[in-house]
Amino acid sequence: MRLSDIGYKEIINLADGGRYGQLADSELLFEPATGQIRALLIPQGQSRLGLFRHNSDYMQLPWNSIKKIGEDIIVLDTSATCSY
């Protein structure tokens, strides 16, 4: 599966039913040594200029919190793994 195949899927949190937008709106955090995806960085609100973001403007969700990638949505569970 390619990232472009799942980019427009909606991200839903199993823990509280929260919606985090589409994967295409997120950033990915990689492990430098292996190139594996470590976490999703979900945008939180808009920056003042609407163009630039800072690390504090993101919610970090571990990649291993993804439980299922379905046809239209990505289900993750942040009940025990969420990092803000």
N, C-alpha and C positions, 0 to 999 in steps of 0.2 A: 504494500500500500504506500502511495506517495503522499507527502504532506499536501500537495495541491488537491488531492482527492478528498481530503477531510477539512480543508480550510474554511469552508462555509457552513460547517455544522455548528449548531447551537451548543454551548457548554452549559450543562445543568448539574447542580449540586444535589446529590441524593440525600445529604444530611438535612437540608432545610428547604429544598425545592427552588433555591435561588438560581437566577439566570445570569450568566456572566458574559453574554454576547457570543460572538462567533470566534472560532479559533483564529481566523485570519486577522482579527483585531488584536491578538495577543502577540507577545514576544516569547521566544524560547530561550531557555538557559541551558547551555551545553556543558558537559564534563570535558575540560580541555584535553585530558590525556587520552580519552577513548572516543570522543565525538558523540557520545550518547546524550540524549535529552534528559536533563535533570529535573526541570520544572517549567511550568507555564507562568508567564508574567502577565497577569490580567490587568488591563488599564483601569484605573479608578478615577472617575471624573475627568475634567479637562484641565490642562495647565493654563496659566494666565494668558499665554499667547495662542493657545490652541494648537501649537506646532511642536513644541519641545516638552518632553516629560523627564522627570527625575525618578530615580529608583523608588522614592517614597510614594510615587504616584501609582505603583503597581502592587497587586496582591500576588504573592508567590505561592503557587500550588504545585506540590511535587507531582512529577509525571506518573509515579506509581500510584497516585490516588485515582487515576482513571480506571473505572470498573468495566466500562463497555463503550465501544464505538459502534453506534447503530447507523441506520440508513440516513437519519436526519439530525441526530443529536449525539453528543458525547456526554456520557454520564460519569461523574466523578463523586467521590465521597471524601469530604474534608473534615469529617467528624473528629478524627484523631491526628490528622497530618497537616493542618492548615498553618501557614506562616505568613504573618502580615508585616 
